[in-house]
């Protein structure tokens, strides 16, 4: 019990990154600065956000924790850890999430994507040296980002009202249910096979590293947004809708402009 409590406390300290972590920085850049495109009702609330007064309080709490705890830690991390190492760490933790994506590919009736997800793990774990590098992307192997919240959406479950979770950030009843199901499914594996003194620090490193990678993007979007709460809400809801509908993301850099080296090593560095 003591180990579980310690793990929960550490995750509570570091988890405010979830306010932005749900969307890769490249996917929300620009969207967060745009005004909320949902119409307001007579009370000045968005129809999709009936819990707005409550949500704004939780959002303010999350922002406070981020401002005084997570952002300073991430800033220090960004100062001492080279950008390439940060990218390698993000690749490594992304690779560890592939079994969850594989399961949701199958649950959504996408066997070919499930096969490609397995192939991606094999390539990045072997050629990519344990997942620290991402040769699968250079080879244009499909990258799944499916989670159980999306699976519920694919099978017709509505997202429900916008919801801001303490320390976890933007969500919805559907996504919160998805997170709970995934946590319940993966907890026994982690508890019995991965010691807490390994899993908790690893999770902390992942959160801090991702927050460090998004430092400049979040700072710029905060400055550009007239209402940061509404901007995050709009970016999150649009991003999740696109994920559920499998809409194409923003065009990637042309393949011919990518670095030829699979490990992304710049000879000039």
FENURPE-V843179 format. One line per field, one symbol per residue. ss: DSSP state (@ for helix, = for strand, . for the rest). psi: psi as a letter, one per 20 degrees, with the letter a starting at -180 (. if undefined). burial: I if it has 16 or more other ideal C-beta (glycine too) atoms within 10 Angstrom, else O. Layout:
# FENURPE-V843179
ss = ???
psi = ???
burial = ???
This chain:
# FENURPE-V843179
ss = .@@@@@@@@@@@@@@@@@@@@...@@@@...........=.....=.....@@@@@@@@@@@@@@@@@@@@@@@@@@@@@..@@@@@@@@@@@@@@.@@@@@@@@@@...@@@@@@@@@@@@@@@@........@@@@.........@@@@@@@.......====...====@@@@@@@@@@@@@@@@@@@@@..@@@@@@@@@@@@@@@@@@.@@@@@@@@@@...@@@@@@@@@@@@@@@@@..........@@@............
psi = ghghgggggghhhiiihihihhpqhhhipghhiqqpjpqqahjjqphjmikggghhghghgghggggifgghghggghhipqghgggggggghghhihhghgghgghjkmhhhgghgghgggghhfhjmjihrmhhhhjkppoqkprhghggghjipqhaqqppqphibparhghhgghgghghhighghghioqhiggghghgggggghhhhjghgggghghhpgohghgggggghgghghghikqprqprpqhiiqphphjkophi.
burial = OOOOOOIOOIIOOIIIIIIIIIIIIOIIIOIIIIOIOIOOOOOOOIOIIOOIOOIIOIIOOIIOIIOOOIIOIIOOIIOOOOOOOIIIIIIIIIIOIIOIIIIIIIIIOIOOIIOIIOOIIOIIIOOIOOIIIIIIIIOOIIIIOIIIIIIIIIOOIOIOOIIIIOIIIIIIIIIOIIIOOIOOOOOOOIOOOOOOOOOIOOIIIIIIIIIIIIOOIIOOIOOOIOOIIIIIIIIIIIIIOOIIOOOOOOOOOOOOOOOOOIOIOOOOO
